[in-house]
């Protein structure tokens, strides 16, 4: 099967800066980007792969034992669809708040007609990105959140993929405070959010060095925008990218950002470190404890030792109410805290067959182990 050319995919956890990165890419003359155009397609395909009725099939993958990444990649390679199968998915998205770019029935029909019977999942996404683009371009792509497990298979098919990372303390602050529920929906367990963030980091580290992959930190994107775009362009072989004087949405209107805390004009570093002002200290300490190896590796400020982090994990209780249902397996329980402690204790251990279970990829464990300061 021929490699897919000039295709882009941006992902990361919610509230991590995926929309800003997508807008900056889409502002380039040679690039067309769609913002969350097919969220239920990614969700439904993963659910079909799992063969069940998982409410949240795009999970955090921590301690995942049902499948190996290679099996998911093979499933996507063998996956086929038709216009008749796609239409109900897109019809459901007409009333789904997670879809940010919407299409008329006529636009959908024209796009579906361009899908070949031999197209696998990656080819279908690429075809839809091009057929539904809002402008002529040389590169076509889209952005979806919490779809990091799709990155390795998409890379294998020729996509250029980016994961954007953000300090998890700011990420949790943005999800659970201010206008967070407007963008992230009903609150999720703090531990679920943390584990989802670690998935993002794990896949970013595992794909590090791939010629079509690049990850960046939100903090670098908003404080050092031009150099960060230059690094991305160099990594992907894109034309030189410029920082737009005014960030606009797909309709051409000025984009005021989607911060949970305030309206910002274009690119602003104002939300960097905002957890210090808003997040309760016990929550910030718990996030640091559960994410200590990743925070250290990525260069975020930390103050805990491994021993101190274990004490923080043991003492934590969930402070948020109104947690959505169906996520009981990621609530604060003695068993889950024990898993978190065992994971932290395994960081300095040798790489072995268990590394994938605890860190998703052996190469992720290797990098976290090398950067860990216990």
ZASE-398753 format. One record per residue (C-alpha): residue in one letter; x, y, z negated; residue number from 1. Coordinates in steps of 0.001 Angstrom, whole numbers, plus 524288, in hexadecimal, padded with zeros to 5 digits. Layout:
! ZASE-398753
{site 'A',{X,Y,Z},NUM} ...
END
This chain:
! ZASE-398753
{site 'X',{80000,80000,80000},1} {site 'X',{80591,80D2E,80412},2} {site 'X',{809F6,8168A,7F979},3} {site 'X',{80114,8222D,7F71A},4} {site 'X',{807C5,82F05,7FA39},5} {site 'X',{80642,83CC9,7F4C6},6} {site 'X',{7FCEA,838BE,7EA06},7} {site 'X',{7FD24,83EB0,7DC60},8} {site 'X',{7F743,83A6C,7CF76},9} {site 'X',{7F786,8420F,7C2B1},10} {site 'X',{7F34E,83C67,7B5B0},11} {site 'X',{7F521,83D57,7A704},12} {site 'X',{7ECC5,83D82,79AE3},13} {site 'X',{7E1B8,8473A,7999E},14} {site 'X',{7E5EA,854D9,79541},15} {site 'X',{7F405,85272,7995D},16} {site 'X',{7F4BA,85C56,7A471},17} {site 'X',{7F0A6,853AC,7AFC2},18} {site 'X',{7E777,85E16,7B505},19} {site 'X',{7F1D1,868B1,7B4CF},20} {site 'X',{7FB80,85FFA,7BBEC},21} {site 'X',{7F12F,85C42,7C5E6},22} {site 'X',{7EDD7,86AA7,7C821},23} {site 'X',{7FC2F,86E49,7C9F3},24} {site 'X',{7FE0A,86356,7D3C9},25} {site 'X',{7F18B,866D2,7DAEB},26} {site 'X',{7F5F1,87504,7DBD8},27} {site 'X',{800C6,87102,7E532},28} {site 'X',{7FD61,87286,7F39F},29} {site 'X',{801E4,864D9,7F6F6},30} {site 'X',{7FA67,85DE3,7EC1C},31} {site 'X',{7EBFF,85AB9,7EA24},32} {site 'X',{7E807,85640,7DC8A},33} {site 'X',{7DAB6,851BE,7D7C1},34} {site 'X',{7D78B,8530E,7C948},35} {site 'X',{7D1CB,846BC,7C34C},36} {site 'X',{7CA4C,8430E,7CF8B},37} {site 'X',{7C891,8346B,7CCFE},38} {site 'X',{7C92D,831D1,7BE3E},39} {site 'X',{7BEE4,82722,7BE34},40} {site 'X',{7C587,82036,7C98A},41} {site 'X',{7D1C6,81E81,7C14A},42} {site 'X',{7C9B0,81A9C,7B57B},43} {site 'X',{7C109,810E9,7BCB6},44} {site 'X',{7CC4C,80A58,7C3D0},45} {site 'X',{7D3B1,80850,7B70F},46} {site 'X',{7C758,8030E,7B0AA},47} {site 'X',{7C54E,7F99E,7BC03},48} {site 'X',{7D34B,7F503,7BA82},49} {site 'X',{7D146,7F244,7AC16},50} {site 'X',{7C523,7EA8C,7AFA6},51} {site 'X',{7BCC2,7EFDC,7A4C6},52} {site 'X',{7B4A1,7FB46,7A070},53} {site 'X',{7BF2B,802F9,79963},54} {site 'X',{7B9E1,8104D,795BA},55} {site 'X',{7C784,8160F,79706},56} {site 'X',{7CF3F,80DB9,7A0AD},57} {site 'X',{7D9A4,81843,7A225},58} {site 'X',{7DECD,81560,794A0},59} {site 'X',{7EBBB,81796,78DE4},60} {site 'X',{7F196,80A19,7910C},61} {site 'X',{7F7B3,808EE,78379},62} {site 'X',{7F864,7FA72,77FF7},63} {site 'X',{7F17B,7F743,78CCC},64} {site 'X',{7F15E,7E878,78E78},65} {site 'X',{7E717,7E63F,798FB},66} {site 'X',{7EFD0,7E8AD,7A4B1},67} {site 'X',{7FD2F,7ECA9,7A9A9},68} {site 'X',{7FF71,7F901,7B1D5},69} {site 'X',{80312,7F09A,7BD7E},70} {site 'X',{7F594,7EA6D,7BD52},71} {site 'X',{7EF04,7F7B5,7BDC9},72} {site 'X',{7F7B9,7FBC4,7C926},73} {site 'X',{7F435,7EF50,7D075},74} {site 'X',{7E5BB,7F1BA,7CE08},75} {site 'X',{7E6A7,7FF72,7D3BC},76} {site 'X',{7EE0B,7FA2E,7DF6F},77} {site 'X',{7E350,7F05F,7E246},78} {site 'X',{7D80B,7F997,7DF23},79} {site 'X',{7CF32,7FD7B,7EA6D},80} {site 'X',{7C2EA,805B2,7EB1A},81} {site 'X',{7B875,80AD8,7F43C},82} {site 'X',{7B07F,8173A,7F598},83} {site 'X',{7A4D6,80FDF,7F004},84} {site 'X',{7AC97,80CA1,7E3BA},85} {site 'X',{7B275,81A30,7E22D},86} {site 'X',{7A5F9,8220D,7E3C2},87} {site 'X',{79FB4,81DEA,7D6C1},88} {site 'X',{7AC49,82149,7CF8A},89} {site 'X',{7ACB2,82ED1,7D582},90} {site 'X',{79E24,830B7,7D34A},91} {site 'X',{7A02D,82E12,7C4C5},92} {site 'X',{7AAE1,8384A,7C473},93} {site 'X',{7A149,842DD,7C8B9},94} {site 'X',{79D00,84377,7BA87},95} {site 'X',{7A9FD,83FF8,7B43A},96} {site 'X',{7B12E,84B0D,7AD72},97} {site 'X',{7BE48,84462,7AF9B},98} {site 'X',{7BDA2,846E0,7BE3E},99} {site 'X',{7C316,8547D,7C0E2},100} {site 'X',{7C282,8546D,7CFCA},101} {site 'X',{7B545,850DE,7D573},102} {site 'X',{7B144,84D1F,7E320},103} {site 'X',{7A49D,84D57,7EABB},104} {site 'X',{79E8E,840C7,7EF9F},105} {site 'X',{7A281,84478,7FD72},106} {site 'X',{7B09B,846EF,7F968},107} {site 'X',{7B0ED,839C0,7F2C3},108} {site 'X',{7AB6C,83287,7FE77},109} {site 'X',{7B573,83882,80793},110} {site 'X',{7C07A,83520,7FE30},111} {site 'X',{7BBCC,82729,7FC1A},112} {site 'X',{7BB42,82509,80ACC},113} {site 'X',{7CA00,826E1,80B6D},114} {site 'X',{7CCDF,81B9A,8022E},115} {site 'X',{7D1A8,80F69,80934},116} {site 'X',{7CD6B,801CE,80543},117} {site 'X',{7DBAA,7FE81,8027C},118} {site 'X',{7DE00,80A1A,7F95C},119} {site 'X',{7E213,8068D,7EB94},120} {site 'X',{7DFC5,80F56,7DFCF},121} {site 'X',{7EB3A,8186B,7E266},122} {site 'X',{7E783,819E1,7F0AC},123} {site 'X',{7D974,81D18,7ED19},124} {site 'X',{7DDC2,827A9,7E37E},125} {site 'X',{7E6FB,82D66,7ED9F},126} {site 'X',{7DC7C,82D37,7F820},127} {site 'X',{7D2AC,833F6,7EF42},128} {site 'X',{7DCB0,83E1E,7EAE6},129} {site 'X',{7DEDC,841B2,7F925},130} {site 'X',{7D0EC,840B1,7FE04},131} {site 'X',{7CB6F,848F1,7F2EB},132} {site 'X',{7D652,8530B,7F282},133} {site 'X',{7D255,86148,7F22E},134} {site 'X',{7DD46,865E5,7FB0E},135} {site 'X',{7E6E2,861B0,80573},136} {site 'X',{7F397,85CF2,7FF89},137} {site 'X',{7FF45,85406,80128},138} {site 'X',{7FDC9,84D86,7F3EB},139} {site 'X',{7F10A,848E9,7EDED},140} {site 'X',{7EE66,844D1,7E007},141} {site 'X',{7E5C8,844F3,7D419},142} {site 'X',{7E636,845AB,7C566},143} {site 'X',{7DF9F,83C94,7BBBE},144} {site 'X',{7E192,83B70,7AD10},145} {site 'X',{7E55B,82F58,7A509},146} {site 'X',{7E80B,8279B,7B178},147} {site 'X',{7F675,82524,7AEEA},148} {site 'X',{7F564,8166F,7B0D7},149} {site 'X',{7F26F,8193D,7BF1F},150} {site 'X',{7FF7B,82022,7C0F6},151} {site 'X',{8085A,81433,7C301},152} {site 'X',{7FF56,80DEB,7CD35},153} {site 'X',{7FD7C,81AED,7D446},154} {site 'X',{80C33,81CFC,7D483},155} {site 'X',{80DCA,80F80,7DA76},156} {site 'X',{804DB,813A6,7E590},157} {site 'X',{80C1D,82048,7E892},158} {site 'X',{8055E,82A62,7E002},159} {site 'X',{80D43,83500,7D947},160} {site 'X',{80880,83574,7CB28},161} {site 'X',{80A04,83EDE,7BFDD},162} {site 'X',{806B0,83D30,7B182},163} {site 'X',{8063F,8497B,7A93E},164} {site 'X',{808FF,8483A,79AB6},165} {site 'X',{805D8,85163,78F77},166} {site 'X',{80941,851D1,78114},167} {site 'X',{7FF39,8483C,77B79},168} {site 'X',{7FC7C,85143,76FF9},169} {site 'X',{7F809,85BCD,77974},170} {site 'X',{7F0B7,8517F,78153},171} {site 'X',{7E905,84D01,77558},172} {site 'X',{7E69A,85B26,7717A},173} {site 'X',{7E149,85E39,77EF4},174} {site 'X',{7D871,85241,77F02},175} {site 'X',{7D2C8,853C3,77169},176} {site 'X',{7D1E4,8626B,76F6F},177} {site 'X',{7CC95,86E64,77648},178} {site 'X',{7C62B,86ABA,7831E},179} {site 'X',{7CC6F,85D51,7834F},180} {site 'X',{7BFA5,855CB,78405},181} {site 'X',{7BBDB,85DB7,79007},182} {site 'X',{7C753,857D4,79755},183} {site 'X',{7C9CF,84B03,79059},184} {site 'X',{7BC30,84703,78C38},185} {site 'X',{7B88F,8418B,77EE6},186} {site 'X',{7C3B8,83FAB,7757D},187} {site 'X',{7CBB0,83348,77628},188} {site 'X',{7D307,82D0C,76AD1},189} {site 'X',{7DFE3,833E4,7682B},190} {site 'X',{7E70E,82703,769B1},191} {site 'X',{7E0DB,824AA,77701},192} {site 'X',{7E56B,83211,77B95},193} {site 'X',{7F32A,82F7B,776B7},194} {site 'X',{7F3FB,82232,77D36},195} {site 'X',{7EECD,827D2,789ED},196} {site 'X',{7F965,83249,78987},197} {site 'X',{803AC,827CE,78738},198} {site 'X',{7FED2,8209C,79346},199} {site 'X',{8017A,82CCD,79B2B},200} {site 'X',{80F53,82DA7,795E6},201} {site 'X',{811DF,81F1D,79765},202} {site 'X',{80E70,81EFF,7A5CB},203} {site 'X',{815C3,82BB3,7A83D},204} {site 'X',{8221C,825F5,7A245},205} {site 'X',{82075,818F0,7A932},206} {site 'X',{81F4E,81FAD,7B666},207} {site 'X',{82A9E,828EA,7B3AB},208} {site 'X',{83452,8284C,7BECB},209} {site 'X',{82A6A,823CD,7C8E6},210} {site 'X',{82CB1,82BDB,7D53F},211} {site 'X',{81E5A,82FB6,7D645},212} {site 'X',{81BB7,83256,7C7E9},213} {site 'X',{81DA2,83E5A,7BF7F},214} {site 'X',{818EE,841D9,7B1F6},215} {site 'X',{818F7,84F10,7AB8E},216} {site 'X',{81580,85518,79E93},217} {site 'X',{80A5B,85EC0,79DAF},218} {site 'X',{812EC,86787,79575},219} {site 'X',{81D04,8687B,7A05B},220} {site 'X',{81293,86ADD,7AA98},221} {site 'X',{80CF5,876BD,7A390},222} {site 'X',{819AD,87C9C,79E95},223} {site 'X',{822B8,8797C,7A9F6},224} {site 'X',{81930,8781A,7B536},225} {site 'X',{8219C,87B18,7C114},226} {site 'X',{82CE6,871F6,7BD71},227} {site 'X',{82354,86730,7B9D7},228} {site 'X',{81CA2,86840,7C714},229} {site 'X',{829FE,86825,7CD85},230} {site 'X',{82D50,85B79,7C682},231} {site 'X',{8207E,85570,7CACF},232} {site 'X',{8226E,859BD,7D8EB},233} {site 'X',{83038,85447,7D90A},234} {site 'X',{82BD8,8475A,7D336},235} {site 'X',{82123,84595,7DD63},236} {site 'X',{827C4,84B92,7E92C},237} {site 'X',{81D7F,8563A,7EA03},238} {site 'X',{81F58,8637F,7F000},239} {site 'X',{82418,86DD5,7E674},240} {site 'X',{818F0,87127,7DD45},241} {site 'X',{815C2,87EB4,7D851},242} {site 'X',{80E95,88352,7CC3B},243} {site 'X',{801F8,889C7,7D0E3},244} {site 'X',{7FFA1,897B2,7CC72},245} {site 'X',{7F1E1,89376,7C8ED},246} {site 'X',{7ED5B,88593,7C671},247} {site 'X',{7E091,882B7,7CD6D},248} {site 'X',{7D6C4,877B1,7CD52},249} {site 'X',{7D249,86FC5,7D90B},250} {site 'X',{7C835,87A33,7DC6E},251} {site 'X',{7D299,884BA,7DCE6},252} {site 'X',{7CE51,88B58,7D05F},253} {site 'X',{7D810,88F56,7C5CD},254} {site 'X',{7DA3D,883F7,7BC88},255} {site 'X',{7D9C8,8880B,7AE42},256} {site 'X',{7DEBF,87B3B,7A92F},257} {site 'X',{7D79A,8711D,7A125},258} {site 'X',{7DDC7,872F1,793DB},259} {site 'X',{7D626,86E2C,78817},260} {site 'X',{7D994,87A67,7808B},261} {site 'X',{7D950,88686,78942},262} {site 'X',{7D814,88B65,79736},263} {site 'X',{7E533,88DA3,79DA3},264} {site 'X',{7E86E,89412,7AA80},265} {site 'X',{7F002,88A39,7B28C},266} {site 'X',{7FC03,88453,7AC1F},267} {site 'X',{7FDA6,886D3,79D9D},268} {site 'X',{8064D,880C3,79314},269} {site 'X',{7FD0F,88593,7886F},270} {site 'X',{7F834,877EB,78505},271} {site 'X',{805C9,87219,7831C},272} {site 'X',{8071C,86E29,774D4},273} {site 'X',{7F94B,8725B,771A6},274} {site 'X',{7F7C7,8669A,768B7},275} {site 'X',{7FF9C,86E26,75E97},276} {site 'X',{7F46A,877E7,75D85},277} {site 'X',{7E8AD,86EDF,75EB9},278} {site 'X',{7EB8E,86087,75BF9},279} {site 'X',{7EADF,85C08,74DE0},280} {site 'X',{7F859,85897,748CD},281} {site 'X',{7F49E,84A88,7459E},282} {site 'X',{7F02F,8483D,753A9},283} {site 'X',{7FC61,84E94,7595A},284} {site 'X',{804D3,8461D,7508E},285} {site 'X',{7FD6B,839CC,75469},286} {site 'X',{7FEE2,83CC1,762E3},287} {site 'X',{80D71,83EF5,760F7},288} {site 'X',{80ED0,83247,75965},289} {site 'X',{8079D,82A12,7637B},290} {site 'X',{80EB5,83076,76EEB},291} {site 'X',{81C07,8327A,768A9},292} {site 'X',{82450,82ACF,77292},293} {site 'X',{81DBA,83162,77E2D},294} {site 'X',{81E7C,83EF6,7782C},295} {site 'X',{82CED,83D44,77597},296} {site 'X',{82FB5,8382B,7833D},297} {site 'X',{8283D,84338,789D2},298} {site 'X',{82EE0,84DAD,781BB},299} {site 'X',{82345,8523E,779B2},300} {site 'X',{825E4,8573A,76BDD},301} {site 'X',{824E2,84D0C,7611B},302} {site 'X',{8284B,84CC4,752BD},303} {site 'X',{8251E,83EEA,74E6C},304} {site 'X',{82DC6,83324,74C7C},305} {site 'X',{828D5,82582,74F4E},306} {site 'X',{826F8,82316,740BC},307} {site 'X',{81F98,82FD7,73F3F},308} {site 'X',{81749,82CDB,74B27},309} {site 'X',{81345,81FD0,7455A},310} {site 'X',{80EBC,826A8,738F4},311} {site 'X',{806CB,83041,74117},312} {site 'X',{80076,8252D,748BC},313} {site 'X',{7FCC7,81E00,73C44},314} {site 'X',{7F67A,829FB,73614},315} {site 'X',{7EE59,82EC1,74194},316} {site 'X',{7DF7A,82EDE,74205},317} {site 'X',{7D752,83347,74DB3},318} {site 'X',{7D344,84175,74B4F},319} {site 'X',{7CA2A,8430F,756EE},320} {site 'X',{7BBBE,83FBC,756DF},321} {site 'X',{7B2CB,83D58,76269},322} {site 'X',{7BBF5,83374,768A3},323} {site 'X',{7B609,82D41,774CE},324} {site 'X',{7B1BA,81F26,77438},325} {site 'X',{7B840,813B4,77AE8},326} {site 'X',{7C5D4,8170D,775FB},327} {site 'X',{7C597,8103C,768E4},328} {site 'X',{7D1BC,8085F,76C32},329} {site 'X',{7D9B9,814E7,76B94},330} {site 'X',{7D4B6,81A4F,75EC2},331} {site 'X',{7DD34,81B72,752A8},332} {site 'X',{7DD56,80DF0,74C76},333} {site 'X',{7E7CB,806AF,744B2},334} {site 'X',{7EA00,7FDE9,7507F},335} {site 'X',{7EBF9,8094C,759D8},336} {site 'X',{7F51F,8104D,7508A},337} {site 'X',{7FCD7,803AE,74F4E},338} {site 'X',{7FDE3,8030E,75E2A},339} {site 'X',{802F6,81109,75E6B},340} {site 'X',{80D21,80E2E,75407},341} {site 'X',{8118C,801C4,75AE1},342} {site 'X',{812DA,8094F,76796},343} {site 'X',{81B3B,813A2,7610F},344} {site 'X',{823B6,80932,75AD0},345} {site 'X',{825A7,80283,767FB},346} {site 'X',{82B52,80E7A,76ED2},347} {site 'X',{8398B,80BA4,76AEE},348} {site 'X',{837ED,7FCFF,76D45},349} {site 'X',{83D60,7F5F7,77917},350} {site 'X',{835C8,7F5E0,785CB},351} {site 'X',{82E63,7E913,786E7},352} {site 'X',{821DF,7E2E9,78BED},353} {site 'X',{81A0B,7EA82,781C6},354} {site 'X',{81EB0,7F7C1,786B5},355} {site 'X',{813CF,7F895,790BA},356} {site 'X',{80977,7F5F8,78683},357} {site 'X',{80E13,800F6,77DAB},358} {site 'X',{81395,80AA9,78785},359} {site 'X',{80CBC,806CE,79455},360} {site 'X',{81990,8053D,79BD3},361} {site 'X',{826F3,7FFDB,797CD},362} {site 'X',{82D75,80B99,79E38},363} {site 'X',{82524,8149A,795D6},364} {site 'X',{82997,80D7D,7899B},365} {site 'X',{837A9,80EA1,78E38},366} {site 'X',{836E4,81D60,78F99},367} {site 'X',{82F97,81F82,782D9},368} {site 'X',{8395C,816CF,77BD6},369} {site 'X',{844E0,81E68,78138},370} {site 'X',{83F00,82B81,77D54},371} {site 'X',{839B9,827A6,76FFF},372} {site 'X',{83F2C,82E6D,763F1},373} {site 'X',{83A03,8268D,7585F},374} 
END
